[in-house]
Amino acid sequence: MPGSLRVTYYLEVVSSWCWWTEPTWTELKARFAGRVEFEWKIALMDETGLPKSRAQ
């Protein structure tokens, strides 16, 4: 699809944010099917992006 929009979802497998994002991701794919190319890739955050404590 030349000139089209591509959305890449970087999935961090241990992140709760990714779990909460799934309904929105599903809605976007349905709403823009055929007009936007959707893909996902596994992403691994380094320690700077991870919480230092349970409370954090």
C-alpha positions as a printed Julia matrix, in Angstrom:
56×3 Matrix{Float64}:
   0.0    0.0    0.0
   2.2    2.87  -1.2
   1.65   6.13   0.65
  -0.49   4.45   3.28
  -0.32   4.71   7.02
   1.3    1.93   9.04
   0.79   1.58  12.79
   3.17  -0.59  14.76
   2.17  -1.74  18.22
   5.25  -2.55  20.31
   4.1   -5.18  22.79
   5.95  -5.44  26.1
   4.86  -8.86  27.29
   5.18  -8.12  31.01
   3.48  -4.72  30.92
  -0.06  -4.28  32.21
  -0.38  -1.26  29.91
  -0.33  -3.58  26.92
  -3.14  -5.68  28.42
  -5.28  -2.55  28.93
  -4.52  -1.36  25.4
  -5.88  -4.47  23.66
  -9.54  -3.28  23.38
  -8.4   -0.01  21.8
  -6.04  -1.83  19.43
  -8.9   -4.12  18.36
 -11.23  -1.14  17.8
  -8.64   0.72  15.72
  -8.03  -2.31  13.51
 -11.78  -2.7   12.93
 -12.41   1.0   12.31
  -9.55   1.51   9.87
  -9.44  -1.92   8.2
  -8.32  -1.66   4.6
  -7.04   1.91   5.03
  -4.27   1.43   7.59
  -1.7   -1.34   7.86
  -1.45  -2.69  11.4
   1.42  -4.74  12.76
   2.87  -5.6   16.13
   6.32  -6.45  17.37
   7.67  -7.71  20.66
   9.49  -5.0   22.59
  11.57  -5.55  25.69
  12.01  -2.57  27.97
  15.35  -2.14  29.63
  15.59  -1.65  33.37
  15.22   2.15  33.12
  11.6    1.68  32.01
  10.67  -0.78  34.74
   9.43   0.12  38.24
  11.91  -0.07  41.11
   9.31  -1.05  43.7
   5.84  -2.64  43.88
   4.28   0.71  44.86
   5.82   2.45  41.88
